[in-house]
Amino acid sequence: MAGKNEYLDEAYNTLLELSADEKKRLEYEAREKALRDYNFGMNCARKEGEQVGEERGTKKKEKELILSWSANGRSISEIAVLLSLTDDDVLRILEESKKD
């Protein structure tokens, strides 16, 4: 098949050449490993950034709901149950919002 396509033929010859030269092969493998490591690190960082952003968005939404419900007369205990938080968490968020 390599003989039918000049690009495949050239790639095949390059592969043979690299395979024959131990130093070049090791350099190639090191570069490939570095690229894989870099891509893996970037992918992990992206996922971590998405998770942090999602957590921040959730906390912001919780805060908005707590402030709104509190202003509309809902009790701290009721808000805590609705958001699956403790009464202390709701109180803390209300106190923090007063400081802002």
MMTF fields as JSON, N, C-alpha, C and O atoms, coordinates in Angstrom:
{
  "mmtfVersion": "1.0.0",
  "mmtfProducer": "UNKNOWN",
  "numBonds": 399,
  "numAtoms": 400,
  "numGroups": 100,
  "numChains": 1,
  "numModels": 1,
  "chainsPerModel": [1],
  "groupsPerChain": [100],
  "chainIdList": ["A"],
  "bondAtomList": [4, 2, 8, 6, 12, 10, 16, 14, 20, 18, 24, 22, 28, 26, 32, 30, 36, 34, 40, 38, 44, 42, 48, 46, 52, 50, 56, 54, 60, 58, 64, 62, 68, 66, 72, 70, 76, 74, 80, 78, 84, 82, 88, 86, 92, 90, 96, 94, 100, 98, 104, 102, 108, 106, 112, 110, 116, 114, 120, 118, 124, 122, 128, 126, 132, 130, 136, 134, 140, 138, 144, 142, 148, 146, 152, 150, 156, 154, 160, 158, 164, 162, 168, 166, 172, 170, 176, 174, 180, 178, 184, 182, 188, 186, 192, 190, 196, 194, 200, 198, 204, 202, 208, 206, 212, 210, 216, 214, 220, 218, 224, 222, 228, 226, 232, 230, 236, 234, 240, 238, 244, 242, 248, 246, 252, 250, 256, 254, 260, 258, 264, 262, 268, 266, 272, 270, 276, 274, 280, 278, 284, 282, 288, 286, 292, 290, 296, 294, 300, 298, 304, 302, 308, 306, 312, 310, 316, 314, 320, 318, 324, 322, 328, 326, 332, 330, 336, 334, 340, 338, 344, 342, 348, 346, 352, 350, 356, 354, 360, 358, 364, 362, 368, 366, 372, 370, 376, 374, 380, 378, 384, 382, 388, 386, 392, 390, 396, 394],
  "bondOrderList": [1, 1, 1, 1, 1, 1, 1, 1, 1, 1, 1, 1, 1, 1, 1, 1, 1, 1, 1, 1, 1, 1, 1, 1, 1, 1, 1, 1, 1, 1, 1, 1, 1, 1, 1, 1, 1, 1, 1, 1, 1, 1, 1, 1, 1, 1, 1, 1, 1, 1, 1, 1, 1, 1, 1, 1, 1, 1, 1, 1, 1, 1, 1, 1, 1, 1, 1, 1, 1, 1, 1, 1, 1, 1, 1, 1, 1, 1, 1, 1, 1, 1, 1, 1, 1, 1, 1, 1, 1, 1, 1, 1, 1, 1, 1, 1, 1, 1, 1],
  "groupList": [{"groupName": "MET", "atomNameList": ["N", "CA", "C", "O"], "elementList": ["N", "C", "C", "O"], "formalChargeList": [0, 0, 0, 0], "bondAtomList": [1, 0, 2, 1, 3, 2], "bondOrderList": [1, 1, 2], "singleLetterCode": "M", "chemCompType": "L-PEPTIDE LINKING"}, {"groupName": "ALA", "atomNameList": ["N", "CA", "C", "O"], "elementList": ["N", "C", "C", "O"], "formalChargeList": [0, 0, 0, 0], "bondAtomList": [1, 0, 2, 1, 3, 2], "bondOrderList": [1, 1, 2], "singleLetterCode": "A", "chemCompType": "L-PEPTIDE LINKING"}, {"groupName": "GLY", "atomNameList": ["N", "CA", "C", "O"], "elementList": ["N", "C", "C", "O"], "formalChargeList": [0, 0, 0, 0], "bondAtomList": [1, 0, 2, 1, 3, 2], "bondOrderList": [1, 1, 2], "singleLetterCode": "G", "chemCompType": "PEPTIDE LINKING"}, {"groupName": "LYS", "atomNameList": ["N", "CA", "C", "O"], "elementList": ["N", "C", "C", "O"], "formalChargeList": [0, 0, 0, 0], "bondAtomList": [1, 0, 2, 1, 3, 2], "bondOrderList": [1, 1, 2], "singleLetterCode": "K", "chemCompType": "L-PEPTIDE LINKING"}, {"groupName": "ASN", "atomNameList": ["N", "CA", "C", "O"], "elementList": ["N", "C", "C", "O"], "formalChargeList": [0, 0, 0, 0], "bondAtomList": [1, 0, 2, 1, 3, 2], "bondOrderList": [1, 1, 2], "singleLetterCode": "N", "chemCompType": "L-PEPTIDE LINKING"}, {"groupName": "GLU", "atomNameList": ["N", "CA", "C", "O"], "elementList": ["N", "C", "C", "O"], "formalChargeList": [0, 0, 0, 0], "bondAtomList": [1, 0, 2, 1, 3, 2], "bondOrderList": [1, 1, 2], "singleLetterCode": "E", "chemCompType": "L-PEPTIDE LINKING"}, {"groupName": "TYR", "atomNameList": ["N", "CA", "C", "O"], "elementList": ["N", "C", "C", "O"], "formalChargeList": [0, 0, 0, 0], "bondAtomList": [1, 0, 2, 1, 3, 2], "bondOrderList": [1, 1, 2], "singleLetterCode": "Y", "chemCompType": "L-PEPTIDE LINKING"}, {"groupName": "LEU", "atomNameList": ["N", "CA", "C", "O"], "elementList": ["N", "C", "C", "O"], "formalChargeList": [0, 0, 0, 0], "bondAtomList": [1, 0, 2, 1, 3, 2], "bondOrderList": [1, 1, 2], "singleLetterCode": "L", "chemCompType": "L-PEPTIDE LINKING"}, {"groupName": "ASP", "atomNameList": ["N", "CA", "C", "O"], "elementList": ["N", "C", "C", "O"], "formalChargeList": [0, 0, 0, 0], "bondAtomList": [1, 0, 2, 1, 3, 2], "bondOrderList": [1, 1, 2], "singleLetterCode": "D", "chemCompType": "L-PEPTIDE LINKING"}, {"groupName": "THR", "atomNameList": ["N", "CA", "C", "O"], "elementList": ["N", "C", "C", "O"], "formalChargeList": [0, 0, 0, 0], "bondAtomList": [1, 0, 2, 1, 3, 2], "bondOrderList": [1, 1, 2], "singleLetterCode": "T", "chemCompType": "L-PEPTIDE LINKING"}, {"groupName": "SER", "atomNameList": ["N", "CA", "C", "O"], "elementList": ["N", "C", "C", "O"], "formalChargeList": [0, 0, 0, 0], "bondAtomList": [1, 0, 2, 1, 3, 2], "bondOrderList": [1, 1, 2], "singleLetterCode": "S", "chemCompType": "L-PEPTIDE LINKING"}, {"groupName": "ARG", "atomNameList": ["N", "CA", "C", "O"], "elementList": ["N", "C", "C", "O"], "formalChargeList": [0, 0, 0, 0], "bondAtomList": [1, 0, 2, 1, 3, 2], "bondOrderList": [1, 1, 2], "singleLetterCode": "R", "chemCompType": "L-PEPTIDE LINKING"}, {"groupName": "PHE", "atomNameList": ["N", "CA", "C", "O"], "elementList": ["N", "C", "C", "O"], "formalChargeList": [0, 0, 0, 0], "bondAtomList": [1, 0, 2, 1, 3, 2], "bondOrderList": [1, 1, 2], "singleLetterCode": "F", "chemCompType": "L-PEPTIDE LINKING"}, {"groupName": "CYS", "atomNameList": ["N", "CA", "C", "O"], "elementList": ["N", "C", "C", "O"], "formalChargeList": [0, 0, 0, 0], "bondAtomList": [1, 0, 2, 1, 3, 2], "bondOrderList": [1, 1, 2], "singleLetterCode": "C", "chemCompType": "L-PEPTIDE LINKING"}, {"groupName": "GLN", "atomNameList": ["N", "CA", "C", "O"], "elementList": ["N", "C", "C", "O"], "formalChargeList": [0, 0, 0, 0], "bondAtomList": [1, 0, 2, 1, 3, 2], "bondOrderList": [1, 1, 2], "singleLetterCode": "Q", "chemCompType": "L-PEPTIDE LINKING"}, {"groupName": "VAL", "atomNameList": ["N", "CA", "C", "O"], "elementList": ["N", "C", "C", "O"], "formalChargeList": [0, 0, 0, 0], "bondAtomList": [1, 0, 2, 1, 3, 2], "bondOrderList": [1, 1, 2], "singleLetterCode": "V", "chemCompType": "L-PEPTIDE LINKING"}, {"groupName": "ILE", "atomNameList": ["N", "CA", "C", "O"], "elementList": ["N", "C", "C", "O"], "formalChargeList": [0, 0, 0, 0], "bondAtomList": [1, 0, 2, 1, 3, 2], "bondOrderList": [1, 1, 2], "singleLetterCode": "I", "chemCompType": "L-PEPTIDE LINKING"}, {"groupName": "TRP", "atomNameList": ["N", "CA", "C", "O"], "elementList": ["N", "C", "C", "O"], "formalChargeList": [0, 0, 0, 0], "bondAtomList": [1, 0, 2, 1, 3, 2], "bondOrderList": [1, 1, 2], "singleLetterCode": "W", "chemCompType": "L-PEPTIDE LINKING"}],
  "groupTypeList": [0, 1, 2, 3, 4, 5, 6, 7, 8, 5, 1, 6, 4, 9, 7, 7, 5, 7, 10, 1, 8, 5, 3, 3, 11, 7, 5, 6, 5, 1, 11, 5, 3, 1, 7, 11, 8, 6, 4, 12, 2, 0, 4, 13, 1, 11, 3, 5, 2, 5, 14, 15, 2, 5, 5, 11, 2, 9, 3, 3, 3, 5, 3, 5, 7, 16, 7, 10, 17, 10, 1, 4, 2, 11, 10, 16, 10, 5, 16, 1, 15, 7, 7, 10, 7, 9, 8, 8, 8, 15, 7, 11, 16, 7, 5, 5, 10, 3, 3, 8],
  "groupIdList": [1, 2, 3, 4, 5, 6, 7, 8, 9, 10, 11, 12, 13, 14, 15, 16, 17, 18, 19, 20, 21, 22, 23, 24, 25, 26, 27, 28, 29, 30, 31, 32, 33, 34, 35, 36, 37, 38, 39, 40, 41, 42, 43, 44, 45, 46, 47, 48, 49, 50, 51, 52, 53, 54, 55, 56, 57, 58, 59, 60, 61, 62, 63, 64, 65, 66, 67, 68, 69, 70, 71, 72, 73, 74, 75, 76, 77, 78, 79, 80, 81, 82, 83, 84, 85, 86, 87, 88, 89, 90, 91, 92, 93, 94, 95, 96, 97, 98, 99, 100],
  "secStructList": [7, 4, 4, 4, 7, 2, 2, 2, 2, 2, 2, 2, 2, 2, 2, 2, 2, 2, 2, 2, 7, 2, 2, 2, 2, 2, 2, 2, 2, 2, 2, 2, 2, 2, 2, 2, 2, 2, 2, 2, 2, 2, 2, 2, 2, 2, 2, 2, 2, 2, 2, 2, 2, 2, 2, 2, 2, 2, 2, 2, 2, 2, 2, 2, 2, 2, 2, 2, 2, 2, 2, 6, 6, 7, 7, 2, 2, 2, 2, 2, 2, 2, 2, 6, 7, 7, 2, 2, 2, 2, 2, 2, 2, 2, 2, 2, 2, 2, 2, 7],
  "xCoordList": [0.823, 0.0, 0.869, 0.545, 1.983, 2.85, 3.405, 3.622, 3.632, 4.172, 3.198, 3.624, 1.913, 0.885, 0.693, 0.172, 1.088, 0.871, 2.206, 2.86, 2.614, 3.94, 4.055, 5.133, 2.952, 3.005, 3.156, 3.917, 2.421, 2.557, 3.944, 4.544, 4.433, 5.762, 6.82, 7.733, 6.682, 7.633, 7.54, 8.56, 6.314, 6.128, 6.696, 7.319, 6.478, 6.989, 8.519, 9.125, 9.129, 10.595, 11.13, 12.154, 10.435, 10.838, 10.741, 11.621, 9.667, 9.494, 10.617, 11.149, 10.977, 12.08, 13.385, 14.172, 13.595, 14.815, 14.871, 15.906, 13.745, 13.705, 13.889, 14.571, 13.283, 13.397, 14.833, 15.274, 15.556, 16.922, 17.888, 18.917, 17.576, 18.459, 17.941, 16.938, 18.643, 18.208, 18.048, 17.078, 18.993, 18.932, 17.7, 16.994, 17.44, 16.267, 14.98, 14.027, 14.951, 13.765, 13.485, 12.339, 14.532, 14.372, 13.908, 13.083, 14.441, 14.015, 12.545, 11.778, 12.17, 10.78, 9.858, 8.827, 10.219, 9.391, 9.308, 8.255, 10.408, 10.403, 9.482, 8.747, 9.528, 8.654, 7.185, 6.337, 6.892, 5.517, 5.022, 3.876, 5.885, 5.512, 5.26, 4.305, 6.115, 5.944, 4.626, 3.928, 4.28, 3.007, 1.816, 0.842, 1.894, 0.803, 0.67, -0.442, 1.792, 1.768, 1.186, 0.393, 1.582, 1.081, -0.436, -1.178, -0.877, -2.311, -3.108, -4.207, -2.573, -3.243, -3.351, -4.41, -2.27, -2.286, -3.273, -3.985, -3.312, -4.249, -5.695, -6.561, -5.951, -7.299, -7.734, -8.871, -6.831, -7.136, -7.398, -8.326, -6.591, -6.761, -8.099, -8.765, -8.488, -9.766, -10.924, -11.85, -10.864, -11.934, -12.014, -13.104, -10.854, -10.829, -11.414, -12.163, -11.078, -11.618, -13.129, -13.832, -13.627, -15.071, -15.76, -16.823, -15.145, -15.728, -15.757, -16.756, -14.676, -14.623, -15.682, -16.373, -15.804, -16.811, -18.218, -19.065, -18.462, -19.783, -20.09, -21.205, -19.107, -19.3, -19.574, -20.443, -18.842, -19.057, -20.455, -21.128, -20.885, -22.214, -23.302, -24.301, -23.111, -24.084, -24.158, -25.248, -23.011, -23.001, -23.648, -24.356, -23.407, -24.009, -25.527, -26.259, -25.994, -27.435, -28.047, -29.12, -27.375, -27.859, -27.999, -29.007, -26.982, -27.0, -28.177, -28.877, -28.394, -29.511, -30.846, -31.724, -31.0, -32.247, -32.458, -33.561, -31.401, -31.503, -31.919, -32.817, -31.281, -31.618, -33.051, -33.781, -33.443, -34.786, -35.845, -36.816, -35.65, -36.629, -36.694, -37.766, -35.536, -35.513, -36.269, -37.026, -36.06, -36.753, -38.262, -39.042, -38.67, -40.091, -40.711, -41.851, -39.963, -40.518, -40.358, -40.921, -39.621, -39.405, -38.463, -37.556, -38.685, -37.837, -36.499, -36.359, -35.528, -34.196, -34.276, -33.629, -35.059, -35.204, -35.831, -35.412, -36.822, -37.488, -36.516, -36.468, -35.751, -34.761, -33.713, -33.316, -33.274, -32.261, -32.766, -32.03, -34.021, -34.589, -34.689, -34.347, -35.153, -35.318, -34.002, -33.968, -32.909, -31.601, -30.679, -29.516, -31.21, -30.408, -29.159, -28.066, -29.343, -28.262, -28.628, -29.743, -27.671, -27.977, -28.441, -28.193, -29.123, -29.545, -28.334, -28.393, -27.232, -26.008, -25.458, -24.975, -25.535, -25.07, -25.893, -25.344, -27.2, -28.084, -27.785, -27.686, -27.641, -27.323, -25.999, -25.884, -25.001, -23.68, -23.78, -23.189, -24.524, -24.655, -25.406, -25.049, -26.428, -27.15, -26.244, -26.273, -25.435, -24.5, -23.448, -23.112, -22.936, -21.927, -22.52, -21.834, -23.776, -24.403, -24.619, -24.635, -24.786, -24.941, -23.64, -23.655, -22.499, -21.192, -20.876, -20.12, -21.462, -21.163, -21.781, -21.626],
  "yCoordList": [-1.189, 0.0, 1.255, 2.244, 1.205, 2.377, 2.755, 3.936, 1.788, 2.064, 2.779, 3.408, 2.702, 3.315, 4.801, 5.53, 5.247, 6.64, 7.23, 6.709, 8.317, 8.882, 9.378, 9.313, 9.87, 10.362, 9.211, 9.297, 8.143, 6.966, 6.351, 5.892, 6.348, 5.803, 6.609, 6.045, 7.939, 8.812, 8.607, 8.543, 8.506, 8.291, 6.939, 6.817, 5.935, 4.603, 4.603, 3.997, 5.276, 5.36, 6.121, 5.749, 7.179, 7.938, 7.065, 7.094, 6.289, 5.376, 4.348, 4.053, 3.805, 2.841, 3.489, 2.891, 4.715, 5.441, 5.71, 5.52, 6.152, 6.434, 5.16, 5.158, 4.093, 2.826, 2.32, 1.682, 2.602, 2.122, 2.941, 2.422, 4.2, 5.075, 5.174, 5.832, 4.51, 4.429, 5.812, 6.053, 6.72, 8.054, 8.807, 9.424, 8.76, 9.443, 8.842, 9.565, 7.526, 6.861, 7.295, 7.563, 7.363, 7.787, 9.247, 9.588, 10.105, 11.506, 11.602, 12.368, 10.8, 10.795, 10.341, 10.967, 9.271, 8.756, 9.756, 9.9, 10.445, 11.455, 12.615, 13.123, 13.029, 14.119, 13.704, 14.476, 12.496, 11.998, 11.925, 12.272, 11.476, 11.406, 12.804, 13.018, 13.752, 15.129, 15.705, 16.391, 15.433, 15.914, 15.285, 15.97, 13.984, 13.312, 13.88, 14.136, 14.08, 14.626, 16.041, 16.387, 16.851, 18.218, 18.216, 18.927, 17.409, 17.345, 16.828, 17.314, 15.858, 15.328, 16.418, 16.592, 17.146, 18.229, 19.327, 19.836, 19.688, 20.722, 20.257, 21.035, 19.002, 18.46, 18.437, 18.784, 18.032, 18.029, 19.447, 19.671, 20.388, 21.78, 22.34, 23.076, 21.996, 22.461, 21.905, 22.633, 20.602, 19.977, 20.592, 20.842, 20.834, 21.443, 22.854, 23.245, 23.615, 24.962, 24.95, 25.796, 23.994, 23.879, 23.556, 24.097, 22.673, 22.286, 23.476, 23.697, 24.233, 25.41, 26.428, 26.996, 26.651, 27.582, 27.14, 27.953, 25.854, 25.317, 25.488, 25.858, 25.221, 25.387, 26.849, 27.142, 27.754, 29.183, 29.607, 30.368, 29.116, 29.439, 28.914, 29.593, 27.705, 27.11, 27.914, 28.182, 28.296, 29.08, 30.445, 30.936, 31.054, 32.353, 32.22, 33.06, 31.162, 30.938, 30.673, 31.194, 29.866, 29.619, 30.924, 31.162, 31.768, 33.047, 33.899, 34.498, 33.954, 34.742, 34.219, 35.001, 32.88, 32.296, 32.593, 32.942, 32.451, 32.711, 34.151, 34.411, 35.08, 36.494, 36.784, 37.501, 36.228, 36.461, 35.864, 36.531, 34.603, 33.937, 34.58, 34.707, 34.984, 35.647, 36.972, 37.304, 37.72, 38.998, 38.802, 39.694, 37.642, 37.355, 36.664, 36.203, 36.593, 36.11, 34.639, 34.162, 33.907, 32.49, 32.392, 33.209, 31.395, 31.219, 30.603, 30.0, 30.773, 30.216, 28.702, 28.104, 28.083, 26.619, 26.147, 25.134, 26.867, 26.504, 26.627, 25.753, 27.702, 27.903, 26.792, 26.258, 26.457, 25.409, 24.08, 23.366, 23.746, 22.488, 22.509, 21.528, 23.616, 23.713, 23.577, 23.028, 24.077, 24.043, 22.94, 22.855, 22.099, 21.012, 21.552, 21.002, 22.636, 23.242, 23.171, 22.798, 23.533, 23.646, 25.068, 25.986, 25.231, 26.572, 27.493, 28.668, 26.941, 27.736, 28.22, 29.346, 27.367, 27.765, 28.936, 29.896, 28.85, 29.92, 31.21, 32.278, 31.103, 32.289, 32.911, 34.132, 32.064, 32.552, 33.318, 34.388, 32.773, 33.426, 34.757, 35.743, 34.79, 36.046, 37.091, 38.26, 36.666, 37.596, 38.107, 39.292, 37.225, 37.628, 38.629, 39.552, 38.445, 39.341, 40.73, 41.72, 40.814, 42.112, 42.902, 44.133, 42.181, 42.835, 43.383, 44.345, 42.764, 43.184, 44.471, 44.959],
  "zCoordList": [0.0, 0.0, 0.0, -0.657, 0.748, 0.831, -0.541, -0.812, -1.391, -2.704, -3.623, -4.592, -3.349, -4.197, -3.901, -4.745, -2.761, -2.371, -1.948, -1.044, -2.597, -2.319, -0.867, -0.276, -0.294, 1.089, 2.083, 3.046, 1.829, 2.685, 2.532, 3.504, 1.32, 1.06, 1.813, 2.417, 1.768, 2.471, 3.99, 4.676, 4.505, 5.942, 6.358, 7.412, 5.53, 5.826, 5.858, 6.741, 4.902, 4.863, 6.075, 6.648, 6.457, 7.647, 8.889, 9.749, 8.976, 10.109, 10.156, 11.227, 9.003, 8.957, 9.408, 10.141, 8.956, 9.306, 10.815, 11.454, 11.366, 12.807, 13.62, 14.645, 13.16, 13.875, 13.869, 14.825, 12.801, 12.68, 13.529, 13.961, 13.773, 14.542, 15.982, 16.254, 16.881, 18.291, 18.925, 19.643, 18.666, 19.25, 18.763, 19.561, 17.462, 16.908, 17.451, 17.742, 17.588, 18.11, 19.541, 19.902, 20.353, 21.74, 21.828, 22.676, 20.949, 20.91, 20.526, 21.11, 19.523, 19.08, 20.211, 20.459, 20.888, 21.98, 23.13, 23.751, 23.414, 24.475, 24.108, 24.954, 22.844, 22.4, 22.467, 22.913, 22.027, 22.086, 23.533, 23.819, 24.436, 25.852, 26.407, 27.154, 26.042, 26.506, 26.009, 26.756, 24.755, 24.205, 24.92, 25.232, 25.18, 25.909, 27.316, 27.776, 28.005, 29.363, 29.371, 30.246, 28.396, 28.306, 28.078, 28.756, 27.119, 26.82, 28.007, 28.273, 28.714, 29.906, 30.968, 31.572, 31.198, 32.185, 31.83, 32.695, 30.564, 30.121, 30.278, 30.678, 29.968, 30.1, 31.566, 31.885, 32.448, 33.886, 34.391, 35.167, 33.957, 34.386, 33.899, 34.626, 32.68, 32.141, 32.956, 33.312, 33.251, 34.04, 35.432, 35.946, 36.04, 37.372, 37.325, 38.22, 36.29, 36.129, 35.95, 36.504, 35.178, 34.993, 36.318, 36.623, 37.097, 38.384, 39.343, 40.027, 39.396, 40.265, 39.846, 40.691, 38.553, 38.048, 38.387, 38.76, 38.256, 38.575, 40.067, 40.435, 40.912, 42.358, 42.706, 43.527, 42.088, 42.354, 41.913, 42.609, 40.765, 40.265, 41.182, 41.421, 41.698, 42.618, 43.909, 44.414, 44.441, 45.679, 45.476, 46.355, 44.328, 44.038, 43.959, 44.482, 43.304, 43.171, 44.547, 44.854, 45.381, 46.747, 47.51, 48.176, 47.409, 48.117, 47.65, 48.467, 46.336, 45.791, 46.305, 46.67, 46.333, 46.826, 48.303, 48.723, 49.083, 50.529, 50.775, 51.577, 50.099, 50.29, 49.859, 50.543, 48.732, 48.22, 49.146, 49.503, 49.531, 50.391, 51.762, 52.353, 52.259, 53.568, 53.507, 54.418, 52.436, 52.261, 52.109, 52.444, 51.607, 51.427, 52.643, 52.584, 53.739, 54.997, 55.303, 56.288, 54.508, 54.84, 56.026, 56.182, 56.853, 58.042, 57.642, 56.578, 58.526, 58.295, 58.189, 57.33, 59.05, 59.02, 57.717, 57.156, 57.237, 55.986, 54.81, 53.944, 54.786, 53.719, 53.763, 52.727, 54.965, 55.12, 54.575, 53.895, 54.873, 54.382, 52.859, 52.198, 52.309, 50.856, 50.106, 49.004, 50.698, 50.026, 50.545, 50.15, 51.433, 52.029, 52.722, 52.582, 53.47, 54.243, 55.723, 56.088, 56.555, 57.98, 58.261, 57.479, 59.396, 59.8, 59.929, 59.566, 60.454, 60.631, 59.28, 59.173, 58.258, 56.925, 56.396, 55.853, 56.556, 56.089, 56.836, 56.233, 58.165, 58.969, 58.544, 58.439, 58.301, 57.89, 56.57, 56.426, 55.614, 54.313, 54.468, 53.824, 55.305, 55.552, 56.181, 55.796, 57.157, 57.821, 56.829, 56.836, 55.987, 54.997, 54.0, 53.561, 53.651, 52.683, 53.285, 52.554, 54.601, 55.259, 55.215, 55.199, 55.195, 55.16, 53.772, 53.634, 52.74, 51.353, 51.019, 49.899]
}
